[in-house]
Amino acid sequence: MKPEQKKRAPRFSIYWMYVIIVLFLIGVLYLDDNTITKTIHDYNEFKEYVEQGGVTKIVVYTGKDEAEAYLSDSLAAKIFHNNQLERGAESKIVTTVPMQKLEKDLEAWETSGVFSGEVRYEKGSEFSSILWSFGPIVLLIAFWFFIMKRMSGRDGGAGGVFNVGKSKAQIFDKDGPIQVTFKDVAGLSEAKTEIEEIVEFLKNPQRYTELGGKIPKGALLVGPPGTGKTLLAKAVAGEANVPFFSMSGSDFVEMFVGVGASRVRDLFRQAKEKAPCIVFIDEIDAVGRARGKNPNMGANDERENTLNQLLTEMDGFGSNSGVIILAATNRADILDKALLRAGRFDRQIYVELPDLNDRVAIFNVHLRNIKTDASVDVELLARQTPGFSGADIANVCNEAALIAARHNKPTVEKQDFIDAVDRIIGGLEKRSKITTDEEKRAIAIHEAGHAALSWHLQYANPLIKVTIVPRGKALGAAWYLPEERQITPTQALLDEMCATLGGRAAEELFLGRISTGAANDLERVTKQAYAMVVYYGMSEKLPNVCYYDSTGQDYGFSKPYSDDRAKLIDEEVSRIINEQYARAKKILKEHADGHARLAEVLISREVIFTEDVEKIFGKRQWTSRTDEILAAKSAEAAEAEAAEEAENNENAHKTPPPFKTPPITKKD
């Protein structure tokens, strides 16, 4: 039995107050107090009713000179109509009278026996009368103003229906919470240069306007996710001493028609008031998608209306002097052409994935606040993370710190970073997954096939580590060091395909059967072969032909080639794959002994490294381009250090100049 959970006490809500006020107003206005009242302005008429002998009680209010006389049924029938009288209802008459005169009349009525009922004196005031008379109306008015205030968002809330067309941009200044500067942005040297120039435009505009130049109106940051586009914008906010407006493209879009355009107008109105300033729109593709592609077929598209207003504000008849627009997107191919033209976004700044040197700089930035030991090699970490963005590298550093803390280590070690990279790329180790000895041997032969081929092919990626421990959805995994090329020759693509097919080839050669374990390898190889034929024009029968549309317009519902050409493409893709598969089997046959030893090491230790492969096959014949880059970098650093040391030695042997006494200036 689970212990009974304590019941939570009901939390107070402002809506309770609304219910209480409404119920009070209903009670005051609509609930009957079972009393019929008639106000008499002439005291003599009041006196006549009392002297008729039908008054049962008199209440005197001394504070406001007022008297109430409660009537018997017989007297009430004379004063009120029959339709006013209700069964059991109490009736009374009210008048205003001087107190001295009323006291004399009360004594006379008691003496004559006209009135013998109760006389009660109470303290009353004009304020209480006014309160009961006009209080409900005042409460209604106050309640109405409160509701209107909440709807308009003027009580500090997030806004209401009357502010739905207002801009949601956040405004930052030099004293704001954003303290990111260009020093915090590692790598991206070219992008930073252009962004720094925009900041310089705002700081010293005369330097450029004196020569007739104009400040650019906008800059578009384009690049894959996680490369630092938003971080660059934060650095601009931290560096520029001007107001910085920040909002997302989705903030313009609402369910109400015309709200997006209204928010664009309000944003630029605020920006013009605070010019010079910077407006940053993150994920601008939410509103900047190319027009005319709405699936609603002619319906009023709110997004297109917002884009039209944005185009008008950026370069219309109005002047936006001193307002610079920064925008970021990773889908520049779908943006409207009118948005990308000069005069709106004058510059397109490409923020690419960092290369080797940039990754080293990014690692150094993220390792500032992490306690590392001497075993951590930043250059090796940068080599092991090809294709990682800045956000991925930050995740690696954080994951390594968490792994070290989980094992109660005083510092973060090299192995912690390696484990972090393995986890991010391959997923968590699943040592509890049940695998038979037969499956384990098949996985080892498969992975050893990849490792052997990558070691003997010139353009294949050098091996780092191979494991047969299941990770994520994979039963085995291998890590390589891809060479960072700007262009890839045909032989490099073929070598990569051959190494990828090494697992399936090893299964067929050394097990005599194939399995489903090569599904991912076959998928990658098929896509690569198709790209060689259709995109890169690397086929013998279809040379120099490309069917890739870089504009993103695609080819509609039909292919840009005939059925005969499609058949030829399929034949070429199959030919390339079959040739590389036969090549993989040929190389494995030549190094069958080494492959068998490698597979046995994998079965016994479950993991092998570059040193193990080098012991079996010998030193790799080809040097990777990454190694050449690092070697050249080390040579440059050594030359610079030697030159600095030589300069210091030369300065040490120089005779210092004689000391001269400075002239004495005589003061009057």
C-alpha positions as CSV (number, residue, x, y, z in Angstrom):
1,M,0.0,0.0,0.0
2,K,1.3,3.4,-0.9
3,P,1.2,6.0,1.8
4,E,-1.7,8.4,1.3
5,Q,-0.6,11.7,-0.2
6,K,-1.4,14.8,1.7
7,K,-4.1,16.9,0.2
8,R,-2.9,20.2,-1.1
9,A,-4.6,23.2,0.4
10,P,-6.5,25.2,-2.3
11,R,-4.3,28.1,-3.6
12,F,-5.6,31.6,-3.7
13,S,-6.6,32.9,-7.1
14,I,-7.5,36.4,-8.2
15,Y,-10.6,34.9,-9.9
16,W,-12.0,34.2,-6.5
17,M,-12.2,37.9,-5.9
18,Y,-14.1,38.3,-9.2
19,V,-16.7,35.8,-8.0
20,I,-17.1,37.4,-4.6
21,I,-17.6,40.9,-6.1
22,V,-20.2,39.6,-8.6
23,L,-22.1,37.7,-5.9
24,F,-22.1,40.8,-3.7
25,L,-23.4,43.0,-6.4
26,I,-26.1,40.5,-7.2
27,G,-27.1,40.4,-3.6
28,V,-27.2,44.1,-3.2
29,L,-29.1,44.9,-6.4
30,Y,-31.3,41.9,-6.9
31,L,-32.1,40.3,-3.6
32,D,-35.2,41.7,-1.8
33,D,-35.0,42.5,1.9
34,N,-38.8,41.9,2.2
35,T,-39.5,45.6,3.1
36,I,-41.7,48.1,1.3
37,T,-40.6,51.7,1.8
38,K,-42.2,55.1,0.9
39,T,-40.4,58.4,1.4
40,I,-42.5,61.3,2.5
41,H,-41.0,64.8,2.1
42,D,-43.6,66.6,4.1
43,Y,-43.4,66.1,7.8
44,N,-47.1,67.1,8.4
45,E,-48.1,64.1,6.1
46,F,-45.9,61.8,8.2
47,K,-47.5,63.2,11.4
48,E,-51.1,62.6,10.0
49,Y,-50.2,58.9,9.3
50,V,-48.9,58.4,12.9
51,E,-52.0,60.1,14.4
52,Q,-54.2,57.7,12.6
53,G,-53.0,55.1,15.1
54,G,-51.5,52.5,12.6
55,V,-47.8,52.9,13.5
56,T,-46.1,50.0,15.4
57,K,-42.5,51.2,15.7
58,I,-40.5,54.4,15.1
59,V,-36.7,54.4,14.5
60,V,-35.0,57.8,14.8
61,Y,-31.6,58.4,13.2
62,T,-30.0,61.2,15.1
63,G,-27.0,61.7,12.8
64,K,-29.1,62.6,9.7
65,D,-32.4,63.9,11.3
66,E,-34.4,61.1,9.7
67,A,-37.3,59.0,11.1
68,E,-38.8,55.7,10.0
69,A,-42.3,54.6,11.0
70,Y,-43.2,50.9,10.6
71,L,-46.9,50.5,9.6
72,S,-49.6,48.0,10.6
73,D,-51.3,46.1,7.8
74,S,-54.4,48.2,8.0
75,L,-52.5,51.5,7.6
76,A,-50.2,50.0,4.9
77,A,-53.3,49.1,2.9
78,K,-54.3,52.7,2.8
79,I,-50.9,54.0,1.8
80,F,-49.7,51.3,-0.7
81,H,-51.5,49.8,-3.7
82,N,-52.6,46.2,-3.4
83,N,-50.1,45.0,-6.1
84,Q,-47.2,46.5,-4.0
85,L,-48.2,44.6,-0.9
86,E,-46.9,41.1,-0.5
87,R,-47.8,38.5,2.0
88,G,-45.6,38.8,5.0
89,A,-43.8,41.9,3.7
90,E,-43.0,44.7,6.2
91,S,-43.9,48.3,5.2
92,K,-42.6,51.6,6.5
93,I,-42.5,55.3,5.7
94,V,-39.5,57.6,5.9
95,T,-39.2,61.3,6.4
96,T,-36.8,64.0,7.4
97,V,-37.7,66.1,10.5
98,P,-36.0,68.4,13.0
99,M,-35.2,66.4,16.2
100,Q,-36.7,68.9,18.7
101,K,-40.1,69.0,17.0
102,L,-40.2,65.2,16.7
103,E,-39.5,64.8,20.4
104,K,-42.3,67.1,21.4
105,D,-44.7,65.2,19.0
106,L,-43.6,61.9,20.5
107,E,-44.5,63.0,24.0
108,A,-47.9,64.3,22.8
109,W,-48.6,61.0,21.0
110,E,-47.8,58.9,24.0
111,T,-49.9,61.2,26.3
112,S,-52.9,61.0,24.0
113,G,-52.4,57.3,23.4
114,V,-52.2,57.7,19.6
115,F,-48.8,55.9,19.6
116,S,-47.7,53.4,22.2
117,G,-45.1,51.4,20.3
118,E,-41.4,51.2,20.6
119,V,-39.2,54.2,19.9
120,R,-35.5,53.4,19.0
121,Y,-32.7,55.9,18.5
122,E,-29.8,55.0,16.2
123,K,-26.8,56.9,15.0
124,G,-26.9,57.4,11.3
125,S,-24.8,59.5,8.8
126,E,-25.2,60.8,5.3
127,F,-22.1,58.8,4.3
128,S,-23.7,55.5,5.0
129,S,-26.8,56.5,3.1
130,I,-24.8,57.6,0.2
131,L,-22.7,54.4,0.4
132,W,-25.8,52.2,0.3
133,S,-27.4,54.2,-2.4
134,F,-24.4,54.6,-4.8
135,G,-22.0,51.9,-3.5
136,P,-23.2,49.1,-5.9
137,I,-22.9,51.5,-8.9
138,V,-19.3,52.5,-7.8
139,L,-18.4,48.8,-7.4
140,L,-19.7,48.1,-10.9
141,I,-17.7,50.9,-12.4
142,A,-14.5,49.9,-10.5
143,F,-15.0,46.3,-11.5
144,W,-15.3,47.4,-15.2
145,F,-12.2,49.5,-15.1
146,F,-10.3,46.7,-13.4
147,I,-11.3,44.3,-16.2
148,M,-10.4,46.8,-18.9
149,K,-7.1,47.4,-17.3
150,R,-6.3,43.7,-17.3
151,M,-7.3,43.4,-20.9
152,S,-5.1,46.4,-21.9
153,G,-2.1,45.0,-20.0
154,R,-1.4,48.2,-18.2
155,D,-1.0,46.6,-14.8
156,G,2.3,45.1,-15.6
157,G,1.0,41.9,-17.2
158,A,2.1,40.4,-20.4
159,G,-0.4,42.4,-22.4
160,G,-4.0,41.9,-23.5
161,V,-6.3,42.3,-26.5
162,F,-5.6,46.0,-26.7
163,N,-1.8,45.5,-26.8
164,V,-1.9,42.5,-29.2
165,G,-0.6,44.7,-32.0
166,K,2.3,46.0,-30.0
167,S,5.9,44.8,-30.6
168,K,7.2,42.1,-28.2
169,A,10.8,43.0,-28.7
170,Q,13.2,43.0,-25.7
171,I,15.3,46.1,-25.4
172,F,18.9,45.8,-24.1
173,D,21.4,48.5,-23.4
174,K,25.1,48.6,-22.3
175,D,24.0,48.2,-18.7
176,G,21.7,45.3,-19.4
177,P,22.0,41.6,-18.5
178,I,23.9,40.6,-21.7
179,Q,27.6,40.8,-21.0
180,V,28.8,38.8,-24.0
181,T,31.6,40.4,-26.0
182,F,33.6,39.5,-29.1
183,K,36.2,37.9,-26.8
184,D,33.7,35.2,-25.9
185,V,33.2,34.3,-29.5
186,A,35.9,31.9,-30.5
187,G,36.6,31.2,-34.2
188,L,34.3,32.8,-36.8
189,S,37.1,35.3,-37.6
190,E,35.6,36.4,-40.9
191,A,32.1,36.7,-39.5
192,K,33.4,38.6,-36.5
193,T,35.2,41.0,-38.8
194,E,32.1,42.0,-40.6
195,I,30.0,42.2,-37.4
196,E,32.7,44.4,-35.8
197,E,32.5,46.7,-38.7
198,I,28.8,47.2,-38.2
199,V,29.4,48.1,-34.6
200,E,32.1,50.5,-35.7
201,F,29.6,52.1,-38.1
202,L,27.4,52.9,-35.1
203,K,30.2,54.1,-32.9
204,N,32.0,56.4,-35.5
205,P,29.6,57.1,-38.4
206,Q,31.4,60.2,-39.4
207,R,34.4,58.1,-40.4
208,Y,32.4,56.6,-43.2
209,T,29.9,59.3,-44.1
210,E,32.6,61.9,-44.7
211,L,33.7,59.8,-47.7
212,G,30.2,59.5,-49.0
213,G,29.5,56.0,-47.7
214,K,26.3,54.9,-46.2
215,I,25.7,52.6,-43.2
216,P,24.5,49.2,-44.3
217,K,20.8,48.7,-43.5
218,G,20.9,45.0,-42.7
219,A,23.1,41.9,-42.3
220,L,21.8,38.3,-42.5
221,L,23.6,35.6,-40.5
222,V,23.3,32.3,-42.3
223,G,24.7,29.0,-41.1
224,P,23.9,25.5,-39.7
225,P,22.3,25.3,-36.2
226,G,24.6,25.8,-33.3
227,T,27.4,27.6,-35.1
228,G,27.0,30.8,-33.1
229,K,24.6,33.1,-35.0
230,T,22.7,34.2,-31.9
231,L,25.9,34.4,-29.9
232,L,27.3,36.9,-32.4
233,A,24.1,38.9,-32.0
234,K,24.6,38.9,-28.2
235,A,28.2,40.0,-28.7
236,V,26.9,42.9,-30.8
237,A,24.5,43.8,-27.9
238,G,27.4,43.7,-25.5
239,E,29.8,45.7,-27.6
240,A,27.7,48.4,-29.1
241,N,26.7,51.4,-26.9
242,V,23.4,51.7,-28.6
243,P,19.9,50.2,-27.8
244,F,19.5,46.6,-29.0
245,F,16.0,45.2,-29.9
246,S,15.8,41.4,-29.9
247,M,12.8,39.3,-30.9
248,S,12.1,36.1,-32.8
249,G,10.4,35.7,-36.1
250,S,7.5,33.8,-34.6
251,D,6.7,36.8,-32.3
252,F,5.2,38.5,-35.3
253,V,2.7,35.7,-36.0
254,E,-0.6,35.6,-34.2
255,M,-4.1,34.2,-34.7
256,F,-5.5,37.6,-35.3
257,V,-5.5,39.1,-38.8
258,G,-3.2,42.1,-39.2
259,V,-1.4,41.7,-35.9
260,G,2.0,40.7,-37.5
261,A,2.0,43.9,-39.7
262,S,1.0,46.0,-36.7
263,R,3.9,44.6,-34.7
264,V,6.4,45.3,-37.4
265,R,5.2,48.9,-37.6
266,D,5.4,49.3,-33.8
267,L,8.9,47.7,-33.8
268,F,10.3,50.1,-36.4
269,R,8.5,53.1,-34.7
270,Q,10.3,52.3,-31.4
271,A,13.6,51.7,-33.3
272,K,13.4,55.1,-35.0
273,E,12.7,56.8,-31.7
274,K,15.9,55.3,-30.2
275,A,18.1,55.6,-33.3
276,P,20.9,54.8,-33.7
277,C,20.1,51.2,-32.7
278,I,20.2,47.6,-33.8
279,V,17.2,45.3,-34.3
280,F,17.9,41.6,-34.2
281,I,15.3,39.1,-35.6
282,D,16.2,35.5,-34.8
283,E,14.8,32.7,-37.0
284,I,13.5,35.2,-39.6
285,D,12.4,32.3,-41.8
286,A,9.2,32.1,-39.7
287,V,8.0,35.3,-41.5
288,G,10.4,35.6,-44.4
289,R,9.5,32.5,-46.4
290,A,9.1,33.1,-50.2
291,R,5.6,34.4,-51.1
292,G,3.3,32.6,-53.5
293,K,3.8,29.2,-52.0
294,N,0.8,29.2,-49.6
295,P,-1.1,25.9,-49.6
296,N,-4.3,27.7,-48.8
297,M,-4.7,28.6,-52.5
298,G,-5.4,32.3,-52.5
299,A,-6.5,32.7,-48.8
300,N,-5.4,35.8,-46.9
301,D,-2.1,34.7,-45.5
302,E,-1.1,36.5,-42.3
303,R,2.5,35.6,-42.8
304,E,2.7,37.2,-46.2
305,N,1.1,40.4,-44.9
306,T,3.7,40.5,-42.2
307,L,6.5,40.0,-44.8
308,N,5.1,42.7,-47.0
309,Q,5.1,45.2,-44.1
310,L,8.7,44.2,-43.2
311,L,9.9,44.8,-46.7
312,T,8.2,48.2,-46.7
313,E,9.7,49.2,-43.4
314,M,13.2,48.1,-44.3
315,D,13.4,49.9,-47.6
316,G,10.3,51.9,-48.3
317,F,9.6,55.6,-48.8
318,G,10.3,56.2,-45.1
319,S,13.8,56.8,-43.8
320,N,15.3,54.4,-41.3
321,S,18.5,56.3,-40.7
322,G,20.6,54.8,-37.9
323,V,18.6,51.6,-37.7
324,I,20.5,48.4,-38.6
325,I,18.7,45.1,-38.9
326,L,20.4,41.9,-37.9
327,A,18.7,38.6,-38.7
328,A,19.6,34.9,-38.3
329,T,18.5,31.8,-40.1
330,N,19.7,28.4,-41.0
331,R,17.2,28.1,-44.0
332,A,18.3,31.0,-46.3
333,D,17.2,29.0,-49.4
334,I,13.5,29.4,-48.5
335,L,13.7,33.2,-47.9
336,D,11.9,35.6,-50.2
337,K,14.2,37.1,-52.9
338,A,12.9,40.6,-52.2
339,L,14.2,40.2,-48.6
340,L,17.7,39.3,-49.7
341,R,18.3,42.0,-52.2
342,A,20.8,44.9,-51.6
343,G,19.2,47.8,-49.7
344,R,17.5,45.5,-47.2
345,F,20.0,42.9,-46.2
346,D,23.1,44.4,-47.8
347,R,25.3,41.7,-46.3
348,Q,25.0,37.9,-46.0
349,I,27.4,36.7,-43.4
350,Y,28.0,32.9,-43.5
351,V,28.7,31.3,-40.2
352,E,30.0,27.9,-41.1
353,L,30.9,24.9,-39.0
354,P,34.3,25.5,-37.3
355,D,37.4,23.9,-38.8
356,L,40.2,22.4,-36.8
357,N,41.8,25.7,-35.7
358,D,38.5,27.2,-34.8
359,R,37.5,24.1,-32.8
360,V,40.8,24.5,-30.8
361,A,39.9,28.1,-30.0
362,I,36.3,27.1,-29.1
363,F,37.5,24.4,-26.7
364,N,39.8,26.9,-25.0
365,V,36.9,29.2,-24.4
366,H,34.7,26.6,-22.9
367,L,37.5,25.1,-20.8
368,R,38.1,28.4,-18.9
369,N,35.8,27.5,-16.0
370,I,36.5,23.7,-16.1
371,K,39.2,22.2,-13.8
372,T,41.3,20.0,-16.1
373,D,44.6,18.2,-15.5
374,A,47.7,18.0,-17.7
375,S,46.5,14.9,-19.6
376,V,43.9,17.0,-21.5
377,D,45.1,17.6,-25.1
378,V,43.0,20.3,-26.7
379,E,44.3,19.7,-30.2
380,L,43.4,16.0,-29.9
381,L,39.9,16.9,-28.7
382,A,39.5,19.2,-31.7
383,R,40.7,16.4,-34.1
384,Q,38.2,13.9,-32.5
385,T,35.2,16.3,-33.1
386,P,35.1,16.9,-36.8
387,G,31.8,18.5,-37.9
388,F,30.9,19.6,-34.4
389,S,29.4,23.0,-34.0
390,G,30.2,25.4,-31.2
391,A,27.1,24.3,-29.3
392,D,28.2,20.6,-29.7
393,I,31.6,21.5,-28.3
394,A,30.1,23.3,-25.3
395,N,28.0,20.1,-24.7
396,V,31.1,18.0,-24.8
397,C,32.9,20.1,-22.2
398,N,29.8,20.1,-19.9
399,E,29.3,16.3,-20.4
400,A,32.9,15.6,-19.5
401,A,32.6,17.7,-16.3
402,L,29.5,15.7,-15.4
403,I,31.2,12.4,-16.0
404,A,34.2,13.4,-13.8
405,A,31.9,14.6,-11.0
406,R,29.9,11.3,-11.3
407,H,33.2,9.4,-10.5
408,N,34.2,11.9,-7.7
409,K,37.3,13.1,-9.5
410,P,39.0,16.3,-8.4
411,T,39.7,17.4,-12.0
412,V,38.4,16.5,-15.5
413,E,40.8,14.1,-17.2
414,K,41.4,13.2,-20.9
415,Q,39.4,10.0,-20.6
416,D,36.4,12.0,-19.4
417,F,36.4,14.0,-22.6
418,I,36.8,10.9,-24.7
419,D,33.8,9.3,-22.9
420,A,31.8,12.5,-23.4
421,V,32.5,12.4,-27.2
422,D,31.6,8.8,-27.4
423,R,28.4,9.3,-25.6
424,I,27.3,12.3,-27.8
425,I,28.2,10.5,-31.0
426,G,27.2,6.9,-30.3
427,G,24.9,7.2,-27.2
428,L,25.1,5.4,-23.9
429,E,26.9,2.1,-23.5
430,K,24.4,-0.8,-23.1
431,R,26.5,-3.5,-21.5
432,S,23.3,-5.1,-20.2
433,K,22.1,-6.0,-23.7
434,I,22.0,-9.7,-24.2
435,T,24.2,-10.9,-27.0
436,T,25.2,-14.5,-27.7
437,D,28.8,-15.6,-28.4
438,E,27.9,-16.1,-32.1
439,E,26.5,-12.6,-32.4
440,K,29.5,-11.2,-30.5
441,R,31.9,-12.9,-33.0
442,A,29.9,-11.6,-36.0
443,I,30.0,-8.1,-34.7
444,A,33.8,-8.3,-34.0
445,I,34.5,-9.6,-37.6
446,H,32.2,-6.8,-39.0
447,E,34.0,-4.0,-37.1
448,A,37.4,-5.5,-37.8
449,G,36.6,-5.3,-41.5
450,H,36.0,-1.6,-41.3
451,A,39.2,-1.0,-39.3
452,A,41.4,-3.1,-41.6
453,L,40.1,-1.4,-44.8
454,S,40.4,2.1,-43.3
455,W,44.0,1.4,-42.5
456,H,45.0,0.2,-46.0
457,L,43.1,2.8,-48.1
458,Q,44.8,6.1,-48.9
459,Y,41.8,8.4,-48.6
460,A,39.9,6.4,-45.9
461,N,39.6,8.2,-42.6
462,P,42.2,7.2,-40.0
463,L,41.0,5.0,-37.2
464,I,40.8,6.1,-33.6
465,K,38.8,3.5,-31.8
466,V,36.6,0.4,-32.5
467,T,34.3,-1.2,-29.9
468,I,31.8,-4.0,-30.0
469,V,30.0,-2.7,-26.9
470,P,26.4,-1.8,-27.9
471,R,25.8,2.0,-28.0
472,G,22.4,3.5,-28.7
473,K,20.8,1.5,-31.5
474,A,24.2,0.2,-32.8
475,L,25.7,-3.2,-31.8
476,G,29.2,-1.9,-32.5
477,A,30.8,1.4,-33.4
478,A,34.0,2.8,-34.9
479,W,35.5,6.3,-34.5
480,Y,37.6,7.9,-37.2
481,L,39.4,11.2,-37.9
482,P,37.9,12.6,-41.1
483,E,40.1,14.8,-43.2
484,E,38.7,18.3,-43.5
485,R,38.8,18.9,-47.2
486,Q,37.3,21.8,-49.1
487,I,36.9,19.6,-52.3
488,T,36.8,15.9,-52.4
489,P,38.3,13.9,-55.4
490,T,36.6,10.9,-56.9
491,Q,39.1,8.4,-55.4
492,A,38.4,9.8,-51.9
493,L,34.7,9.0,-52.3
494,L,35.4,5.5,-53.6
495,D,37.8,4.8,-50.8
496,E,35.2,5.9,-48.2
497,M,32.6,3.6,-49.9
498,C,35.0,0.7,-49.9
499,A,35.8,1.1,-46.2
500,T,32.1,1.4,-45.4
501,L,31.4,-1.9,-47.2
502,G,34.3,-3.6,-45.3
503,G,31.9,-4.9,-42.6
504,R,29.6,-6.7,-45.0
505,A,32.6,-8.0,-47.1
506,A,34.2,-9.4,-43.9
507,E,31.0,-11.2,-42.9
508,E,30.7,-12.9,-46.4
509,L,34.4,-13.9,-46.5
510,F,35.1,-15.1,-43.0
511,L,31.6,-16.2,-41.8
512,G,30.2,-17.4,-45.1
513,R,27.0,-15.5,-44.6
514,I,25.7,-12.0,-44.3
515,S,23.4,-10.4,-41.7
516,T,21.2,-7.3,-41.1
517,G,24.0,-5.6,-39.2
518,A,25.2,-3.7,-42.3
519,A,21.9,-1.9,-42.9
520,N,23.2,1.5,-42.0
521,D,26.4,1.0,-44.0
522,L,24.4,0.1,-47.1
523,E,22.2,3.1,-46.7
524,R,25.2,5.5,-46.5
525,V,26.9,3.8,-49.5
526,T,23.8,3.9,-51.7
527,K,23.2,7.7,-51.0
528,Q,26.9,8.4,-51.7
529,A,26.9,6.5,-55.0
530,Y,23.6,8.2,-56.1
531,A,25.2,11.6,-55.3
532,M,28.3,10.8,-57.3
533,V,26.1,10.0,-60.4
534,V,23.3,12.5,-60.1
535,Y,24.9,15.5,-58.3
536,Y,28.7,15.4,-58.9
537,G,28.8,14.0,-62.5
538,M,31.4,11.4,-61.6
539,S,29.9,8.5,-63.6
540,E,31.6,7.1,-66.7
541,K,28.4,6.8,-68.7
542,L,26.9,10.1,-67.3
543,P,29.8,12.5,-67.0
544,N,29.4,16.2,-66.2
545,V,25.7,16.0,-65.5
546,C,24.1,17.5,-62.3
547,Y,20.4,17.3,-61.4
548,Y,20.7,19.2,-58.1
549,D,18.7,22.4,-57.7
550,S,20.6,24.7,-55.4
551,T,17.9,27.4,-55.6
552,G,15.5,25.2,-53.6
553,Q,12.8,25.5,-56.2
554,D,12.9,21.8,-57.0
555,Y,11.5,20.4,-60.2
556,G,7.9,20.2,-59.3
557,F,6.1,16.8,-59.6
558,S,8.3,15.5,-62.5
559,K,11.9,14.3,-62.6
560,P,14.3,16.4,-64.8
561,Y,15.3,13.3,-66.7
562,S,13.6,10.6,-68.8
563,D,12.8,7.0,-67.8
564,D,15.7,5.7,-69.9
565,R,18.1,8.1,-68.1
566,A,16.6,6.9,-64.7
567,K,17.4,3.3,-65.7
568,L,20.9,4.3,-66.6
569,I,21.4,6.1,-63.3
570,D,20.3,2.9,-61.4
571,E,22.8,0.8,-63.4
572,E,25.6,3.2,-62.7
573,V,24.9,3.3,-59.0
574,S,24.8,-0.5,-58.8
575,R,28.1,-0.7,-60.8
576,I,29.9,1.6,-58.5
577,I,28.7,-0.2,-55.4
578,N,29.5,-3.6,-56.8
579,E,33.0,-2.6,-57.8
580,Q,33.9,-1.2,-54.4
581,Y,32.4,-4.3,-52.7
582,A,34.6,-6.6,-54.8
583,R,37.6,-4.3,-54.0
584,A,36.9,-4.6,-50.3
585,K,36.8,-8.4,-50.5
586,K,40.1,-8.4,-52.4
587,I,41.9,-6.2,-49.8
588,L,40.5,-8.3,-46.9
589,K,41.8,-11.5,-48.6
590,E,45.2,-10.0,-48.8
591,H,45.2,-9.2,-45.1
592,A,43.2,-12.1,-43.8
593,D,45.7,-13.0,-41.0
594,G,45.8,-9.4,-39.7
595,H,42.0,-9.2,-39.8
596,A,41.7,-12.4,-37.8
597,R,44.1,-11.2,-35.1
598,L,42.2,-7.9,-34.9
599,A,38.9,-9.6,-34.5
600,E,40.3,-11.8,-31.7
601,V,41.6,-8.7,-29.8
602,L,38.1,-7.2,-30.2
603,I,36.4,-10.3,-28.8
604,S,38.7,-10.5,-25.8
605,R,39.0,-6.8,-24.9
606,E,35.8,-5.4,-26.6
607,V,37.7,-2.3,-27.7
608,I,40.8,-1.5,-29.7
609,F,42.7,1.7,-30.4
610,T,45.0,3.0,-33.1
611,E,48.0,1.5,-31.4
612,D,46.6,-2.0,-31.5
613,V,45.9,-1.7,-35.3
614,E,49.4,-0.4,-35.8
615,K,51.0,-3.3,-34.0
616,I,49.1,-5.8,-36.2
617,F,49.4,-4.1,-39.6
618,G,52.4,-1.9,-39.1
619,K,52.6,1.9,-39.5
620,R,50.0,3.4,-41.8
621,Q,51.5,4.3,-45.2
622,W,49.6,7.6,-45.7
623,T,49.6,10.6,-43.5
624,S,46.3,12.4,-43.1
625,R,45.9,16.0,-44.0
626,T,44.9,16.8,-40.5
627,D,48.3,15.6,-39.2
628,E,50.0,17.8,-41.8
629,I,48.0,20.8,-40.6
630,L,49.0,20.2,-37.0
631,A,52.6,19.5,-37.9
632,A,52.8,22.8,-39.9
633,K,51.2,24.6,-37.0
634,S,53.7,23.1,-34.6
635,A,56.5,24.0,-36.9
636,E,55.3,27.6,-37.1
637,A,55.0,27.8,-33.4
638,A,58.6,26.4,-33.0
639,E,59.9,29.0,-35.5
640,A,58.2,31.8,-33.8
641,E,59.5,30.7,-30.4
642,A,63.1,30.4,-31.8
643,A,62.9,33.8,-33.4
644,E,61.6,35.3,-30.1
645,E,64.5,33.6,-28.2
646,A,67.0,34.9,-30.7
647,E,65.7,38.4,-30.4
648,N,65.9,38.3,-26.6
649,N,69.5,37.0,-26.8
650,E,70.4,39.8,-29.2
651,N,68.9,42.4,-27.0
652,A,70.7,41.0,-24.0
653,H,74.2,41.4,-25.6
654,K,73.5,45.0,-26.6
655,T,75.2,47.8,-24.6
656,P,72.5,49.9,-23.0
657,P,72.6,53.6,-23.9
658,P,74.2,56.0,-21.4
659,F,71.8,57.6,-18.8
660,K,71.0,61.2,-19.4
661,T,69.8,63.5,-16.7
662,P,66.6,65.2,-17.8
663,P,66.7,69.0,-18.1
664,I,65.4,70.9,-15.1
665,T,62.6,73.3,-15.8
666,K,62.6,76.4,-13.6
667,K,59.3,77.6,-12.4
668,D,58.6,81.3,-11.6
